[in-house]
């Protein structure tokens, strides 16, 4: 309207009026463009058709957790009257249970169902062999697909240190599980030269599912002992074991690495079990 009035007053104003009007339009267009550009970056902007974006495709359903449908038996060694090995007041049964409970939480977070052979400090059976049979029974009844038995080691020479994993010589899948566990534990402690070894432990020999027995470290070694009672280190151990389970379930193969010439000391034996455990 202003332009019309000014047009009546003279051509110069009319031209000036158009110039002002054109500039105004340009400024307005610029503002609109800026607002649209800003608006298109806002959450939900892609749902507004006037912003010119195609609607986002329907997201795929969330992926199943990696251990969905997998049942894992976790066996914290010893318990109750049976403390396992003890050094400087640290009882093996307590270390085993602490790491086993952390492992249970991690496996469940990955979607697994976990069968615990014990969840507190008790062992209902006085006889060691009967106790092991009950643990194996629980794993079998729970339809576990693999079993991890968790222990800590001891040796008369306190310089011996490092985690070590065992499998039954007749179980190729137990061996694969043990090699993966050992690889993860060596990744946590790269100086650990120990390898997964075959051993005729009762729990391994009588397990109906692939099984590995892990000695998390030596309670007879002061450095190992300090780490094994540290909750942060226990959590890292549980992470390592959970990763090994994941790799096992995924079908991963791993080969034993060379010992680089380092040998176990003569007469070396693993954790000193009562004879009925063998
Ligand atoms: Zn033990």
py3Dmol code that shows the C-alpha trace and the ligand (Angstrom):
import py3Dmol

protein = """\
ATOM      1  CA  UNK A   1       0.000   0.000   0.000  1.00  0.00           C
ATOM      2  CA  UNK A   2       2.800   2.372   0.753  1.00  0.00           C
ATOM      3  CA  UNK A   3       4.173   1.965  -2.706  1.00  0.00           C
ATOM      4  CA  UNK A   4       0.857   2.889  -4.285  1.00  0.00           C
ATOM      5  CA  UNK A   5       0.643   6.057  -2.213  1.00  0.00           C
ATOM      6  CA  UNK A   6       4.191   7.012  -3.011  1.00  0.00           C
ATOM      7  CA  UNK A   7       3.614   6.204  -6.693  1.00  0.00           C
ATOM      8  CA  UNK A   8       0.988   8.883  -6.716  1.00  0.00           C
ATOM      9  CA  UNK A   9       3.510  11.322  -5.318  1.00  0.00           C
ATOM     10  CA  UNK A  10       6.174  10.695  -8.005  1.00  0.00           C
ATOM     11  CA  UNK A  11       8.076   8.027  -9.976  1.00  0.00           C
ATOM     12  CA  UNK A  12      11.223   8.456  -7.946  1.00  0.00           C
ATOM     13  CA  UNK A  13       9.518   7.380  -4.732  1.00  0.00           C
ATOM     14  CA  UNK A  14       7.847   4.585  -6.592  1.00  0.00           C
ATOM     15  CA  UNK A  15      11.223   3.274  -7.770  1.00  0.00           C
ATOM     16  CA  UNK A  16      12.685   3.811  -4.315  1.00  0.00           C
ATOM     17  CA  UNK A  17       9.661   2.082  -2.856  1.00  0.00           C
ATOM     18  CA  UNK A  18      10.195  -0.943  -5.101  1.00  0.00           C
ATOM     19  CA  UNK A  19      13.842  -0.973  -4.215  1.00  0.00           C
ATOM     20  CA  UNK A  20      13.025  -0.985  -0.515  1.00  0.00           C
ATOM     21  CA  UNK A  21      10.356  -3.606  -1.102  1.00  0.00           C
ATOM     22  CA  UNK A  22      12.703  -5.849  -3.112  1.00  0.00           C
ATOM     23  CA  UNK A  23      15.393  -5.612  -0.470  1.00  0.00           C
ATOM     24  CA  UNK A  24      12.792  -6.442   2.167  1.00  0.00           C
ATOM     25  CA  UNK A  25      11.765  -9.517   0.213  1.00  0.00           C
ATOM     26  CA  UNK A  26      15.372 -10.627  -0.090  1.00  0.00           C
ATOM     27  CA  UNK A  27      15.916 -10.166   3.656  1.00  0.00           C
ATOM     28  CA  UNK A  28      12.679 -12.031   4.386  1.00  0.00           C
ATOM     29  CA  UNK A  29      13.645 -14.873   2.050  1.00  0.00           C
ATOM     30  CA  UNK A  30      17.025 -15.064   3.750  1.00  0.00           C
ATOM     31  CA  UNK A  31      15.422 -15.265   7.177  1.00  0.00           C
ATOM     32  CA  UNK A  32      13.002 -17.966   6.011  1.00  0.00           C
ATOM     33  CA  UNK A  33      15.856 -19.983   4.507  1.00  0.00           C
ATOM     34  CA  UNK A  34      17.892 -19.655   7.690  1.00  0.00           C
ATOM     35  CA  UNK A  35      14.949 -20.714   9.855  1.00  0.00           C
ATOM     36  CA  UNK A  36      14.304 -23.753   7.646  1.00  0.00           C
ATOM     37  CA  UNK A  37      17.963 -24.742   7.715  1.00  0.00           C
ATOM     38  CA  UNK A  38      18.019 -24.389  11.506  1.00  0.00           C
ATOM     39  CA  UNK A  39      14.712 -26.182  11.895  1.00  0.00           C
ATOM     40  CA  UNK A  40      15.787 -29.123   9.770  1.00  0.00           C
ATOM     41  CA  UNK A  41      18.535 -29.857  12.285  1.00  0.00           C
ATOM     42  CA  UNK A  42      16.158 -30.121  15.213  1.00  0.00           C
ATOM     43  CA  UNK A  43      15.105 -33.501  16.626  1.00  0.00           C
ATOM     44  CA  UNK A  44      11.981 -34.670  14.854  1.00  0.00           C
ATOM     45  CA  UNK A  45      12.460 -32.206  11.979  1.00  0.00           C
ATOM     46  CA  UNK A  46      12.518 -35.056   9.499  1.00  0.00           C
ATOM     47  CA  UNK A  47       8.917 -35.814  10.412  1.00  0.00           C
ATOM     48  CA  UNK A  48       7.828 -32.334   9.273  1.00  0.00           C
ATOM     49  CA  UNK A  49       7.016 -32.562   5.566  1.00  0.00           C
ATOM     50  CA  UNK A  50       7.437 -28.832   4.918  1.00  0.00           C
ATOM     51  CA  UNK A  51      11.115 -29.117   5.825  1.00  0.00           C
ATOM     52  CA  UNK A  52      11.530 -31.202   2.712  1.00  0.00           C
ATOM     53  CA  UNK A  53      13.119 -34.312   4.188  1.00  0.00           C
ATOM     54  CA  UNK A  54      11.959 -37.824   3.464  1.00  0.00           C
ATOM     55  CA  UNK A  55      10.620 -39.549   6.564  1.00  0.00           C
ATOM     56  CA  UNK A  56      13.213 -41.807   8.208  1.00  0.00           C
ATOM     57  CA  UNK A  57      12.781 -45.530   7.486  1.00  0.00           C
ATOM     58  CA  UNK A  58      11.384 -47.621  10.324  1.00  0.00           C
ATOM     59  CA  UNK A  59      14.363 -48.678  12.461  1.00  0.00           C
ATOM     60  CA  UNK A  60      15.063 -52.430  12.482  1.00  0.00           C
ATOM     61  CA  UNK A  61      14.092 -54.321  15.639  1.00  0.00           C
ATOM     62  CA  UNK A  62      16.874 -54.243  18.270  1.00  0.00           C
ATOM     63  CA  UNK A  63      19.497 -56.956  17.752  1.00  0.00           C
ATOM     64  CA  UNK A  64      19.389 -59.908  20.121  1.00  0.00           C
ATOM     65  CA  UNK A  65      22.047 -59.743  22.837  1.00  0.00           C
ATOM     66  CA  UNK A  66      25.083 -61.848  21.890  1.00  0.00           C
ATOM     67  CA  UNK A  67      24.404 -64.619  24.422  1.00  0.00           C
ATOM     68  CA  UNK A  68      20.644 -64.811  23.908  1.00  0.00           C
ATOM     69  CA  UNK A  69      19.513 -68.408  24.381  1.00  0.00           C
ATOM     70  CA  UNK A  70      22.852 -69.515  25.862  1.00  0.00           C
ATOM     71  CA  UNK A  71      22.975 -71.222  29.252  1.00  0.00           C
ATOM     72  CA  UNK A  72      26.255 -71.049  31.155  1.00  0.00           C
ATOM     73  CA  UNK A  73      27.056 -72.926  34.362  1.00  0.00           C
ATOM     74  CA  UNK A  74      29.363 -70.966  36.666  1.00  0.00           C
ATOM     75  CA  UNK A  75      30.927 -72.996  39.471  1.00  0.00           C
ATOM     76  CA  UNK A  76      32.677 -71.041  42.238  1.00  0.00           C
ATOM     77  CA  UNK A  77      35.006 -73.660  43.690  1.00  0.00           C
ATOM     78  CA  UNK A  78      34.733 -74.730  47.344  1.00  0.00           C
ATOM     79  CA  UNK A  79      32.500 -72.971  49.899  1.00  0.00           C
ATOM     80  CA  UNK A  80      31.292 -73.346  53.459  1.00  0.00           C
ATOM     81  CA  UNK A  81      33.517 -75.665  55.465  1.00  0.00           C
ATOM     82  CA  UNK A  82      35.721 -76.152  52.429  1.00  0.00           C
ATOM     83  CA  UNK A  83      37.679 -72.916  52.112  1.00  0.00           C
ATOM     84  CA  UNK A  84      39.998 -74.146  49.392  1.00  0.00           C
ATOM     85  CA  UNK A  85      43.536 -72.831  49.738  1.00  0.00           C
ATOM     86  CA  UNK A  86      44.236 -70.065  52.250  1.00  0.00           C
ATOM     87  CA  UNK A  87      47.161 -67.646  52.372  1.00  0.00           C
ATOM     88  CA  UNK A  88      47.620 -64.611  54.632  1.00  0.00           C
ATOM     89  CA  UNK A  89      43.982 -64.865  55.683  1.00  0.00           C
ATOM     90  CA  UNK A  90      42.693 -64.843  52.101  1.00  0.00           C
ATOM     91  CA  UNK A  91      40.437 -67.809  51.445  1.00  0.00           C
ATOM     92  CA  UNK A  92      40.124 -69.190  47.967  1.00  0.00           C
ATOM     93  CA  UNK A  93      36.386 -69.838  48.344  1.00  0.00           C
ATOM     94  CA  UNK A  94      35.767 -66.085  48.814  1.00  0.00           C
ATOM     95  CA  UNK A  95      37.839 -65.016  45.791  1.00  0.00           C
ATOM     96  CA  UNK A  96      36.151 -67.681  43.653  1.00  0.00           C
ATOM     97  CA  UNK A  97      32.669 -66.549  44.684  1.00  0.00           C
ATOM     98  CA  UNK A  98      33.376 -62.826  44.227  1.00  0.00           C
ATOM     99  CA  UNK A  99      34.627 -63.306  40.667  1.00  0.00           C
ATOM    100  CA  UNK A 100      31.877 -65.830  39.868  1.00  0.00           C
ATOM    101  CA  UNK A 101      29.124 -63.410  40.933  1.00  0.00           C
ATOM    102  CA  UNK A 102      30.634 -60.632  38.800  1.00  0.00           C
ATOM    103  CA  UNK A 103      30.865 -63.076  35.895  1.00  0.00           C
ATOM    104  CA  UNK A 104      27.218 -64.061  36.379  1.00  0.00           C
ATOM    105  CA  UNK A 105      26.170 -60.391  36.148  1.00  0.00           C
ATOM    106  CA  UNK A 106      28.180 -59.849  32.967  1.00  0.00           C
ATOM    107  CA  UNK A 107      26.885 -62.982  31.274  1.00  0.00           C
ATOM    108  CA  UNK A 108      23.307 -62.072  32.148  1.00  0.00           C
ATOM    109  CA  UNK A 109      23.857 -58.571  30.786  1.00  0.00           C
ATOM    110  CA  UNK A 110      24.963 -60.228  27.531  1.00  0.00           C
ATOM    111  CA  UNK A 111      21.683 -62.165  27.427  1.00  0.00           C
ATOM    112  CA  UNK A 112      22.787 -65.532  28.842  1.00  0.00           C
ATOM    113  CA  UNK A 113      20.983 -67.558  31.449  1.00  0.00           C
ATOM    114  CA  UNK A 114      23.410 -68.473  34.208  1.00  0.00           C
ATOM    115  CA  UNK A 115      23.250 -71.551  36.416  1.00  0.00           C
ATOM    116  CA  UNK A 116      25.268 -70.948  39.594  1.00  0.00           C
ATOM    117  CA  UNK A 117      26.409 -74.046  41.459  1.00  0.00           C
ATOM    118  CA  UNK A 118      26.497 -71.890  44.592  1.00  0.00           C
ATOM    119  CA  UNK A 119      25.629 -68.226  45.181  1.00  0.00           C
ATOM    120  CA  UNK A 120      26.781 -67.794  48.762  1.00  0.00           C
ATOM    121  CA  UNK A 121      29.315 -69.133  51.217  1.00  0.00           C
ATOM    122  CA  UNK A 122      27.959 -72.555  51.804  1.00  0.00           C
ATOM    123  CA  UNK A 123      28.426 -76.038  50.558  1.00  0.00           C
ATOM    124  CA  UNK A 124      25.560 -78.234  51.595  1.00  0.00           C
ATOM    125  CA  UNK A 125      27.459 -81.497  51.435  1.00  0.00           C
ATOM    126  CA  UNK A 126      30.220 -82.635  53.714  1.00  0.00           C
ATOM    127  CA  UNK A 127      31.692 -85.083  51.260  1.00  0.00           C
ATOM    128  CA  UNK A 128      33.783 -83.381  48.589  1.00  0.00           C
ATOM    129  CA  UNK A 129      32.989 -85.854  45.829  1.00  0.00           C
ATOM    130  CA  UNK A 130      29.266 -85.627  46.583  1.00  0.00           C
ATOM    131  CA  UNK A 131      29.538 -81.838  46.479  1.00  0.00           C
ATOM    132  CA  UNK A 132      31.145 -81.949  43.048  1.00  0.00           C
ATOM    133  CA  UNK A 133      28.455 -84.368  41.866  1.00  0.00           C
ATOM    134  CA  UNK A 134      25.775 -81.961  43.057  1.00  0.00           C
ATOM    135  CA  UNK A 135      27.442 -79.096  41.187  1.00  0.00           C
ATOM    136  CA  UNK A 136      27.549 -81.170  38.007  1.00  0.00           C
ATOM    137  CA  UNK A 137      23.928 -82.185  38.554  1.00  0.00           C
ATOM    138  CA  UNK A 138      22.878 -78.530  38.838  1.00  0.00           C
ATOM    139  CA  UNK A 139      24.674 -77.678  35.608  1.00  0.00           C
ATOM    140  CA  UNK A 140      23.057 -80.624  33.815  1.00  0.00           C
ATOM    141  CA  UNK A 141      19.555 -79.970  35.178  1.00  0.00           C
ATOM    142  CA  UNK A 142      19.893 -76.322  34.209  1.00  0.00           C
ATOM    143  CA  UNK A 143      20.679 -77.501  30.660  1.00  0.00           C
ATOM    144  CA  UNK A 144      23.904 -75.547  30.655  1.00  0.00           C
ATOM    145  CA  UNK A 145      25.797 -75.610  27.370  1.00  0.00           C
ATOM    146  CA  UNK A 146      29.176 -74.944  28.955  1.00  0.00           C
ATOM    147  CA  UNK A 147      30.685 -74.913  32.414  1.00  0.00           C
ATOM    148  CA  UNK A 148      33.314 -72.684  33.971  1.00  0.00           C
ATOM    149  CA  UNK A 149      34.717 -73.824  37.298  1.00  0.00           C
ATOM    150  CA  UNK A 150      36.498 -70.986  39.094  1.00  0.00           C
ATOM    151  CA  UNK A 151      39.411 -71.525  41.480  1.00  0.00           C
ATOM    152  CA  UNK A 152      42.562 -69.905  42.782  1.00  0.00           C
ATOM    153  CA  UNK A 153      45.872 -71.657  42.988  1.00  0.00           C
ATOM    154  CA  UNK A 154      48.588 -72.321  45.549  1.00  0.00           C
ATOM    155  CA  UNK A 155      52.151 -73.551  45.347  1.00  0.00           C
ATOM    156  CA  UNK A 156      54.936 -74.016  47.901  1.00  0.00           C
ATOM    157  CA  UNK A 157      57.229 -71.695  45.913  1.00  0.00           C
ATOM    158  CA  UNK A 158      55.695 -68.212  46.348  1.00  0.00           C
ATOM    159  CA  UNK A 159      57.357 -66.896  43.188  1.00  0.00           C
ATOM    160  CA  UNK A 160      54.904 -68.883  41.050  1.00  0.00           C
ATOM    161  CA  UNK A 161      52.199 -66.603  39.724  1.00  0.00           C
ATOM    162  CA  UNK A 162      49.677 -66.245  36.905  1.00  0.00           C
ATOM    163  CA  UNK A 163      46.295 -67.535  35.863  1.00  0.00           C
ATOM    164  CA  UNK A 164      46.018 -70.935  34.194  1.00  0.00           C
ATOM    165  CA  UNK A 165      43.127 -72.787  32.614  1.00  0.00           C
ATOM    166  CA  UNK A 166      42.542 -76.554  32.368  1.00  0.00           C
ATOM    167  CA  UNK A 167      40.479 -78.839  30.173  1.00  0.00           C
ATOM    168  CA  UNK A 168      39.841 -82.557  30.025  1.00  0.00           C
ATOM    169  CA  UNK A 169      42.062 -84.312  27.449  1.00  0.00           C
ATOM    170  CA  UNK A 170      39.065 -86.114  25.923  1.00  0.00           C
ATOM    171  CA  UNK A 171      37.066 -82.939  25.303  1.00  0.00           C
ATOM    172  CA  UNK A 172      38.014 -80.955  22.164  1.00  0.00           C
ATOM    173  CA  UNK A 173      35.329 -78.362  22.949  1.00  0.00           C
ATOM    174  CA  UNK A 174      36.522 -78.105  26.541  1.00  0.00           C
ATOM    175  CA  UNK A 175      40.004 -77.524  25.144  1.00  0.00           C
ATOM    176  CA  UNK A 176      38.716 -74.785  22.816  1.00  0.00           C
ATOM    177  CA  UNK A 177      36.938 -73.136  25.744  1.00  0.00           C
ATOM    178  CA  UNK A 178      40.038 -73.346  27.954  1.00  0.00           C
ATOM    179  CA  UNK A 179      42.311 -71.919  25.234  1.00  0.00           C
ATOM    180  CA  UNK A 180      39.972 -68.958  24.750  1.00  0.00           C
ATOM    181  CA  UNK A 181      39.791 -68.363  28.513  1.00  0.00           C
ATOM    182  CA  UNK A 182      43.586 -68.540  28.799  1.00  0.00           C
ATOM    183  CA  UNK A 183      44.045 -66.166  25.861  1.00  0.00           C
ATOM    184  CA  UNK A 184      41.771 -63.601  27.476  1.00  0.00           C
ATOM    185  CA  UNK A 185      43.536 -63.956  30.831  1.00  0.00           C
ATOM    186  CA  UNK A 186      46.933 -63.506  29.161  1.00  0.00           C
ATOM    187  CA  UNK A 187      45.558 -60.421  27.404  1.00  0.00           C
ATOM    188  CA  UNK A 188      44.819 -59.071  30.890  1.00  0.00           C
ATOM    189  CA  UNK A 189      48.328 -60.016  32.125  1.00  0.00           C
ATOM    190  CA  UNK A 190      50.596 -60.055  29.053  1.00  0.00           C
ATOM    191  CA  UNK A 191      53.605 -61.316  31.046  1.00  0.00           C
ATOM    192  CA  UNK A 192      51.746 -64.468  32.050  1.00  0.00           C
ATOM    193  CA  UNK A 193      53.439 -67.281  30.112  1.00  0.00           C
ATOM    194  CA  UNK A 194      51.149 -70.062  31.307  1.00  0.00           C
ATOM    195  CA  UNK A 195      49.206 -72.080  28.767  1.00  0.00           C
ATOM    196  CA  UNK A 196      45.938 -73.933  28.969  1.00  0.00           C
ATOM    197  CA  UNK A 197      46.703 -77.536  29.922  1.00  0.00           C
ATOM    198  CA  UNK A 198      44.906 -80.857  29.910  1.00  0.00           C
ATOM    199  CA  UNK A 199      44.116 -82.177  33.388  1.00  0.00           C
ATOM    200  CA  UNK A 200      42.046 -85.049  34.660  1.00  0.00           C
ATOM    201  CA  UNK A 201      40.109 -83.110  37.279  1.00  0.00           C
ATOM    202  CA  UNK A 202      36.930 -84.758  38.499  1.00  0.00           C
ATOM    203  CA  UNK A 203      34.689 -81.848  37.520  1.00  0.00           C
ATOM    204  CA  UNK A 204      36.147 -81.803  34.000  1.00  0.00           C
ATOM    205  CA  UNK A 205      36.077 -85.568  33.569  1.00  0.00           C
ATOM    206  CA  UNK A 206      32.438 -85.848  34.626  1.00  0.00           C
ATOM    207  CA  UNK A 207      30.991 -82.772  32.963  1.00  0.00           C
ATOM    208  CA  UNK A 208      28.476 -83.589  30.232  1.00  0.00           C
ATOM    209  CA  UNK A 209      29.065 -80.200  28.610  1.00  0.00           C
ATOM    210  CA  UNK A 210      32.283 -78.519  27.465  1.00  0.00           C
ATOM    211  CA  UNK A 211      34.030 -77.440  30.646  1.00  0.00           C
ATOM    212  CA  UNK A 212      37.085 -75.482  31.693  1.00  0.00           C
ATOM    213  CA  UNK A 213      38.571 -75.025  35.133  1.00  0.00           C
ATOM    214  CA  UNK A 214      40.345 -71.726  35.645  1.00  0.00           C
ATOM    215  CA  UNK A 215      42.871 -70.971  38.349  1.00  0.00           C
ATOM    216  CA  UNK A 216      42.661 -67.185  38.528  1.00  0.00           C
ATOM    217  CA  UNK A 217      46.120 -66.792  40.052  1.00  0.00           C
ATOM    218  CA  UNK A 218      48.225 -67.965  42.991  1.00  0.00           C
ATOM    219  CA  UNK A 219      47.133 -67.013  46.489  1.00  0.00           C
ATOM    220  CA  UNK A 220      50.624 -68.173  47.541  1.00  0.00           C
ATOM    221  CA  UNK A 221      52.133 -65.303  45.502  1.00  0.00           C
ATOM    222  CA  UNK A 222      51.886 -61.928  47.309  1.00  0.00           C
ATOM    223  CA  UNK A 223      51.345 -59.922  44.123  1.00  0.00           C
ATOM    224  CA  UNK A 224      48.677 -62.259  42.755  1.00  0.00           C
ATOM    225  CA  UNK A 225      47.023 -62.367  46.179  1.00  0.00           C
ATOM    226  CA  UNK A 226      46.876 -58.562  46.417  1.00  0.00           C
ATOM    227  CA  UNK A 227      45.233 -58.397  42.990  1.00  0.00           C
ATOM    228  CA  UNK A 228      42.814 -61.277  43.590  1.00  0.00           C
ATOM    229  CA  UNK A 229      41.208 -59.499  46.560  1.00  0.00           C
ATOM    230  CA  UNK A 230      40.953 -56.169  44.699  1.00  0.00           C
ATOM    231  CA  UNK A 231      37.366 -55.630  43.464  1.00  0.00           C
ATOM    232  CA  UNK A 232      38.611 -53.707  40.422  1.00  0.00           C
ATOM    233  CA  UNK A 233      40.865 -56.595  39.390  1.00  0.00           C
ATOM    234  CA  UNK A 234      38.096 -59.102  40.111  1.00  0.00           C
ATOM    235  CA  UNK A 235      35.876 -57.119  37.733  1.00  0.00           C
ATOM    236  CA  UNK A 236      38.553 -57.241  35.017  1.00  0.00           C
ATOM    237  CA  UNK A 237      38.874 -61.001  35.507  1.00  0.00           C
ATOM    238  CA  UNK A 238      35.108 -61.351  35.136  1.00  0.00           C
ATOM    239  CA  UNK A 239      35.239 -59.249  31.948  1.00  0.00           C
ATOM    240  CA  UNK A 240      37.958 -61.519  30.546  1.00  0.00           C
ATOM    241  CA  UNK A 241      35.997 -64.683  31.337  1.00  0.00           C
ATOM    242  CA  UNK A 242      32.792 -63.236  29.846  1.00  0.00           C
ATOM    243  CA  UNK A 243      34.651 -62.299  26.650  1.00  0.00           C
ATOM    244  CA  UNK A 244      36.014 -65.850  26.417  1.00  0.00           C
ATOM    245  CA  UNK A 245      32.481 -67.255  26.764  1.00  0.00           C
ATOM    246  CA  UNK A 246      31.267 -64.912  24.025  1.00  0.00           C
ATOM    247  CA  UNK A 247      34.072 -66.000  21.709  1.00  0.00           C
ATOM    248  CA  UNK A 248      33.408 -69.667  22.501  1.00  0.00           C
ATOM    249  CA  UNK A 249      29.704 -69.333  21.724  1.00  0.00           C
ATOM    250  CA  UNK A 250      30.561 -67.507  18.488  1.00  0.00           C
ATOM    251  CA  UNK A 251      32.526 -70.609  17.434  1.00  0.00           C
ATOM    252  CA  UNK A 252      35.933 -68.963  17.499  1.00  0.00           C
ATOM    253  CA  UNK A 253      38.987 -71.197  17.242  1.00  0.00           C
ATOM    254  CA  UNK A 254      42.272 -70.433  18.941  1.00  0.00           C
ATOM    255  CA  UNK A 255      45.518 -72.308  18.945  1.00  0.00           C
ATOM    256  CA  UNK A 256      47.846 -72.715  21.862  1.00  0.00           C
ATOM    257  CA  UNK A 257      50.727 -70.277  21.573  1.00  0.00           C
ATOM    258  CA  UNK A 258      54.344 -71.393  21.900  1.00  0.00           C
ATOM    259  CA  UNK A 259      55.835 -71.236  25.354  1.00  0.00           C
ATOM    260  CA  UNK A 260      58.860 -69.286  24.072  1.00  0.00           C
ATOM    261  CA  UNK A 261      61.145 -71.813  25.742  1.00  0.00           C
ATOM    262  CA  UNK A 262      59.848 -71.185  29.233  1.00  0.00           C
ATOM    263  CA  UNK A 263      59.014 -74.331  31.106  1.00  0.00           C
ATOM    264  CA  UNK A 264      57.015 -75.034  34.193  1.00  0.00           C
ATOM    265  CA  UNK A 265      59.286 -75.894  37.130  1.00  0.00           C
ATOM    266  CA  UNK A 266      60.001 -79.613  37.618  1.00  0.00           C
ATOM    267  CA  UNK A 267      57.375 -81.373  39.653  1.00  0.00           C
ATOM    268  CA  UNK A 268      54.946 -78.516  39.117  1.00  0.00           C
ATOM    269  CA  UNK A 269      51.424 -79.427  40.006  1.00  0.00           C
ATOM    270  CA  UNK A 270      48.348 -77.334  40.058  1.00  0.00           C
ATOM    271  CA  UNK A 271      46.221 -76.527  43.053  1.00  0.00           C
ATOM    272  CA  UNK A 272      46.618 -79.179  45.702  1.00  0.00           C
ATOM    273  CA  UNK A 273      43.261 -80.924  45.787  1.00  0.00           C
ATOM    274  CA  UNK A 274      42.242 -83.662  48.142  1.00  0.00           C
ATOM    275  CA  UNK A 275      42.719 -86.967  46.307  1.00  0.00           C
ATOM    276  CA  UNK A 276      39.021 -87.550  45.727  1.00  0.00           C
ATOM    277  CA  UNK A 277      38.867 -84.530  43.455  1.00  0.00           C
ATOM    278  CA  UNK A 278      41.060 -86.155  40.859  1.00  0.00           C
TER     279      UNK A 278
END
"""
ligand_1 = """\
1
ZN
Zn 40.130 -74.653 44.272
"""
view = py3Dmol.view(width=600, height=400)
view.addModel(protein, "pdb")
view.setStyle({"model": 0}, {"cartoon": {"style": "trace"}})
view.addModel(ligand_1, "xyz")
view.setStyle({"model": 1}, {"stick": {}})
view.zoomTo()
view.show()
